[in-house]
Amino acid sequence: QVQLVESGGGLVQAGGSLRLSCAASGRTFSNYAMGWFRQAPGKEREFVARIHGSASSTYYVDSVKGRFTISRDNAKNTVYLQMNSLKPEDTAVYFCAADYVTGWDRRGVHSYTYWGQGTQVTVFS
């Protein structure tokens, strides 16, 4: 079992930045690939970014490439999502998730076994 707790969401003006954190507890953190997803009102949950257990590879949805950066600190059991140049369309609840398959580019929600409770990000213009 892996428990995930997100933090760092908030209200920010367009063009601003936020850094989300996701603290994990339970099994060996580095054994899991980690992902960030988001869900806007009335929309399906969508993939944002993924990082391998070793942090050797990262993947992003096209809409955030060049603006968001996923990283992890396995010593702290934490994964981060640095979000720069935020846009109103980035407004959503952001979730972190753990995938016991540590490699590959896996973007489906069903690929991830454990989920956090989410943190709200609101970007106003």
LOTOR-388146 format. One line per 3 residues: their letters; for each residue x, y, z of N, C-alpha, C. Coordinates in pm, 1 decimal, decimal comma. Layout:
% LOTOR-388146
A = X Y Z X Y Z X Y Z  ...
***
This chain:
% LOTOR-388146
QVQ = 84,4 -120,1 0,0 0,0 0,0 0,0 87,9 125,1 0,0  47,2 224,6 -76,5 116,8 352,6 -83,5 14,8 462,2 -55,1  48,2 550,5 35,6 -36,3 665,6 64,8 27,5 789,4 2,5
LVE = -54,4 870,4 -62,4 -5,8 989,3 -131,9 -82,2 1111,7 -83,7  -9,1 1217,3 -55,3 -72,6 1341,2 -8,6 -15,0 1457,8 -87,9  -101,1 1525,1 -162,5 -59,0 1640,9 -241,8 -69,3 1768,3 -159,2
SGG = 11,5 1865,7 -197,6 4,9 1998,8 -138,2 58,8 2099,2 -238,3  36,1 2226,5 -210,4 94,0 2330,5 -293,5 -1,1 2398,5 -389,3  -123,8 2351,6 -396,1 -219,5 2416,6 -484,4 -258,8 2553,4 -431,8
GLV = -332,1 2627,5 -514,5 -376,0 2758,7 -471,2 -430,6 2840,4 -585,5  -442,9 2970,2 -557,7 -495,7 3066,7 -653,8 -380,3 3149,7 -705,9  -366,5 3160,6 -837,1 -254,2 3232,3 -895,6 -299,6 3304,0 -1022,6
QAG = -238,8 3417,2 -1046,9 -269,9 3493,4 -1166,8 -203,5 3428,0 -1288,7  -264,9 3442,5 -1403,1 -207,7 3389,0 -1526,9 -65,9 3442,0 -1545,0  22,8 3351,9 -1586,3 162,8 3385,5 -1600,7 246,4 3354,3 -1477,5
GSL = 179,0 3324,2 -1369,0 247,4 3293,6 -1244,7 291,4 3148,8 -1236,3  342,5 3113,4 -1118,1 397,8 2979,1 -1097,0 346,0 2919,3 -967,0  343,0 2788,1 -964,3 315,3 2712,2 -843,8 400,7 2587,0 -847,1
RLS = 433,9 2534,6 -730,3 499,8 2405,4 -722,5 415,5 2312,8 -637,3  370,5 2205,8 -697,3 296,8 2102,8 -626,1 393,3 1999,0 -571,4  358,6 1947,1 -455,9 435,4 1838,6 -395,5 342,4 1721,7 -367,4
CAA = 398,9 1603,6 -370,2 323,2 1482,9 -336,7 413,3 1397,0 -249,1  375,6 1384,0 -123,9 452,0 1304,4 -29,1 396,3 1163,2 -23,5  485,3 1065,9 -32,9 444,2 925,9 -35,1 491,1 854,4 90,7
SGR = 412,5 762,5 135,2 451,5 675,9 246,4 405,4 534,9 215,2  470,2 439,5 279,4 435,2 300,5 253,0 553,2 226,2 194,3  535,0 170,2 78,8 638,6 88,1 18,3 749,6 172,2 -43,0
TFS = 854,5 105,9 -87,8 973,2 174,5 -139,1 935,7 266,5 -253,8  955,5 394,5 -230,7 911,4 497,2 -324,7 976,1 481,4 -461,6  1104,6 451,3 -464,6 1176,5 444,0 -592,5 1131,2 326,2 -678,6
NYA = 1053,0 236,7 -624,0 1000,5 124,0 -700,7 883,5 163,6 -789,9  836,2 287,0 -774,9 717,8 330,6 -846,6 749,3 444,9 -942,1  694,6 438,5 -1061,4 684,7 557,9 -1145,0 574,4 643,9 -1086,0
MGW = 588,9 773,5 -1099,8 489,9 866,5 -1045,8 432,8 952,7 -1157,8  306,8 981,1 -1144,6 241,2 1065,0 -1243,8 161,6 1177,4 -1180,0  142,7 1281,2 -1257,5 49,7 1387,9 -1220,7 -63,3 1389,7 -1323,5
FRQ = -183,9 1401,7 -1273,3 -302,4 1411,8 -1355,7 -380,2 1535,6 -1309,9  -475,1 1576,1 -1391,9 -561,7 1686,0 -1351,2 -702,7 1662,7 -1402,8  -796,5 1723,1 -1331,5 -935,7 1708,6 -1370,1 -1007,0 1841,7 -1350,0
APG = -1054,5 1896,8 -1460,1 -1131,9 2020,3 -1456,1 -1279,9 1986,7 -1442,6  -1360,3 2079,6 -1395,2 -1503,0 2053,2 -1377,6 -1568,3 2008,6 -1507,9  -1641,2 1899,4 -1501,1 -1711,8 1849,4 -1617,8 -1625,7 1777,3 -1719,4
KER = -1498,4 1758,3 -1687,0 -1408,1 1692,3 -1780,6 -1350,2 1566,4 -1718,6  -1297,4 1481,4 -1805,3 -1233,3 1360,0 -1757,4 -1095,1 1391,7 -1701,4  -1049,3 1304,9 -1614,9 -914,6 1319,4 -1561,5 -814,4 1296,3 -1673,9
EFV = -715,9 1385,8 -1683,8 -620,0 1375,3 -1793,0 -476,5 1369,4 -1741,1  -395,6 1298,4 -1815,4 -252,1 1286,0 -1785,8 -182,5 1421,2 -1803,9  -90,7 1451,1 -1713,6 -10,5 1572,6 -1723,3 137,8 1538,1 -1741,2
ARI = 191,1 1454,7 -1651,2 334,0 1425,3 -1654,7 361,5 1294,0 -1582,5  475,9 1235,7 -1617,1 518,2 1109,0 -1555,9 668,1 1110,3 -1541,4  716,3 1043,2 -1434,6 859,8 1029,9 -1413,3 887,9 887,5 -1369,0
HGS = 991,6 827,5 -1423,6 1030,7 692,1 -1386,8 1079,6 686,9 -1242,1  1082,5 565,3 -1186,5 1127,6 548,1 -1049,3 1267,5 599,6 -1025,0  1353,8 581,7 -1123,8 1491,9 628,2 -1113,3 1508,1 772,3 -1155,9
ASS = 1399,5 836,0 -1198,7 1402,2 972,6 -1251,7 1477,9 982,9 -1383,6  1500,6 870,9 -1449,3 1579,3 870,6 -1572,4 1502,3 924,6 -1692,1  1370,8 918,8 -1686,4 1289,8 965,7 -1799,1 1165,4 1037,1 -1749,6
TYY = 1123,5 1135,6 -1827,0 1001,0 1210,0 -1796,9 917,7 1224,3 -1923,6  789,5 1241,0 -1904,1 695,6 1252,2 -2015,3 592,0 1358,7 -1980,7  545,3 1428,7 -2083,9 450,1 1536,7 -2062,1 341,3 1536,3 -2169,2
VDS = 224,0 1580,7 -2129,5 122,6 1608,8 -2229,5 166,5 1733,3 -2306,2  132,7 1740,9 -2434,8 182,9 1850,5 -2518,6 147,8 1988,3 -2463,7  32,5 1999,6 -2401,5 -14,7 2132,1 -2358,5 68,0 2192,8 -2245,4
VKG = 150,6 2112,2 -2179,4 231,3 2166,8 -2068,5 381,5 2161,5 -2096,5  421,2 2104,7 -2208,5 564,4 2096,3 -2240,3 626,6 2235,8 -2244,7  742,5 2247,4 -2181,6 810,6 2375,6 -2176,5 763,8 2465,5 -2063,2
RFT = 652,8 2429,7 -1998,2 602,5 2510,2 -1887,6 606,8 2434,7 -1754,3  580,5 2305,2 -1757,1 577,8 2222,9 -1635,4 700,0 2132,0 -1631,9  746,4 2105,4 -1510,4 857,7 2012,5 -1491,3 825,0 1918,7 -1376,3
ISR = 832,1 1790,4 -1403,8 813,8 1690,0 -1299,3 951,2 1646,2 -1250,3  963,2 1627,5 -1120,9 1089,0 1580,8 -1061,5 1055,8 1500,3 -936,7  1155,9 1432,7 -885,1 1134,2 1354,7 -763,6 1260,5 1352,3 -679,6
DNA = 1240,1 1336,5 -550,8 1349,8 1319,4 -456,5 1321,2 1189,7 -382,1  1386,4 1084,1 -421,6 1356,8 953,4 -362,9 1400,0 946,2 -216,1  1495,8 1026,6 -177,3 1536,2 1029,8 -36,8 1427,4 1090,2 51,2
KNT = 1346,5 1176,8 -8,1 1237,2 1241,9 66,6 1101,4 1181,9 35,6  1099,3 1079,9 -49,1 973,1 1017,0 -88,3 872,3 1119,0 -141,9  920,3 1207,0 -225,7 837,2 1316,9 -273,8 854,7 1337,1 -423,9
VYL = 745,0 1364,1 -489,7 747,3 1402,1 -630,3 690,6 1543,4 -641,1  744,3 1618,7 -735,8 708,1 1758,7 -751,1 655,2 1786,1 -891,3  576,3 1890,8 -902,7 537,1 1941,6 -1033,1 553,5 2094,1 -1028,2
QMN = 658,7 2140,3 -1093,0 681,1 2284,0 -1103,3 602,3 2334,9 -1222,2  515,1 2429,9 -1198,1 426,7 2481,6 -1302,6 455,4 2630,0 -1322,5  504,9 2663,5 -1440,0 535,7 2801,9 -1474,7 445,0 2849,3 -1587,5
SLK = 439,9 2979,9 -1606,6 359,5 3038,8 -1714,3 218,2 2982,0 -1714,8  158,2 2980,4 -1599,2 26,3 2918,5 -1585,8 -79,1 2994,8 -1665,4  -175,1 2918,4 -1716,1 -284,5 2972,2 -1796,7 -418,4 2937,0 -1729,7
PED = -521,1 3013,8 -1756,9 -652,5 2980,2 -1699,1 -696,8 2837,6 -1730,9  -657,6 2786,5 -1847,0 -696,1 2649,9 -1883,5 -622,1 2543,7 -1803,6  -525,9 2582,4 -1722,8 -459,9 2488,5 -1632,3 -540,3 2468,6 -1503,5
TAV = -645,6 2544,7 -1486,8 -729,1 2532,6 -1367,8 -789,8 2393,2 -1358,4  -768,0 2326,4 -1246,1 -815,6 2189,6 -1227,2 -777,2 2143,0 -1087,4  -829,5 2029,3 -1049,7 -776,8 1957,3 -934,6 -663,5 1869,2 -985,3
YFC = -550,2 1879,2 -920,4 -432,6 1803,1 -961,1 -411,5 1685,7 -865,2  -387,1 1569,4 -924,8 -368,4 1446,3 -849,4 -232,4 1386,4 -878,8  -167,5 1334,5 -778,2 -50,8 1250,8 -804,4 -92,6 1104,9 -793,5
AAD = -17,0 1019,3 -861,2 -51,5 878,8 -866,2 74,5 795,9 -879,4  69,7 673,3 -830,0 183,8 582,8 -832,0 153,7 461,1 -919,0  251,5 424,6 -1000,3 241,8 312,1 -1091,9 353,5 213,5 -1057,2
YVT = 320,5 89,5 -1023,8 425,3 -5,6 -986,1 508,7 -50,0 -1105,3  466,9 -18,6 -1226,4 551,2 -39,5 -1345,1 639,9 83,6 -1355,3  769,2 66,2 -1328,7 854,5 183,4 -1308,6 899,9 249,3 -1437,5
GWD = 898,8 179,0 -1547,6 945,7 235,3 -1674,0 831,1 268,5 -1767,3  862,9 281,7 -1895,8 764,5 301,8 -2000,9 692,7 435,9 -1990,8  622,9 468,0 -2094,1 542,8 588,9 -2104,0 396,7 545,3 -2090,4
RRG = 345,5 551,4 -1970,3 210,4 504,3 -1940,8 126,8 622,1 -1896,4  18,2 651,5 -1967,9 -58,4 773,2 -1946,3 -203,7 748,2 -1909,0  -246,4 625,5 -1911,7 -385,2 598,1 -1878,9 -408,4 596,5 -1728,8
VHS = -522,9 644,6 -1687,0 -552,2 647,4 -1543,3 -551,5 507,9 -1484,4  -589,1 409,6 -1564,6 -596,1 272,8 -1513,5 -458,9 208,0 -1497,6  -355,2 274,9 -1545,8 -219,8 224,0 -1528,1 -166,6 252,5 -1387,9
YTY = -232,2 339,7 -1315,6 -183,9 384,3 -1185,3 -267,1 321,4 -1074,8  -197,0 272,3 -974,6 -262,8 194,6 -870,6 -306,4 280,3 -752,3  -223,8 376,4 -714,9 -250,2 455,8 -594,4 -265,7 602,6 -632,2
WGQ = -357,6 668,2 -562,2 -390,0 807,3 -592,5 -396,5 890,0 -464,8  -357,0 1016,9 -478,6 -378,4 1111,1 -370,8 -517,9 1170,3 -377,2  -546,2 1259,6 -284,0 -680,1 1315,4 -273,7 -699,3 1437,8 -363,5
GTQ = -591,4 1491,3 -416,2 -598,1 1604,9 -506,8 -577,6 1738,7 -437,4  -529,8 1834,7 -515,4 -512,2 1971,1 -468,7 -559,9 2066,5 -578,3  -633,5 2168,6 -537,8 -695,6 2259,4 -634,7 -594,8 2363,9 -683,2
VTV = -590,5 2382,2 -813,7 -512,4 2489,7 -875,6 -610,3 2575,5 -955,3  -613,3 2703,9 -923,3 -701,0 2796,5 -993,1 -617,6 2910,4 -1048,7  -625,6 2930,1 -1179,9 -550,6 3034,6 -1248,0 -649,6 3136,2 -1302,4
FS = -634,7 3262,0 -1260,2 -726,2 3366,6 -1305,0 -652,7 3464,4 -1396,6  -727,9 3522,2 -1488,4 -667,4 3615,9 -1584,2 -692,2 3760,2 -1542,1
***
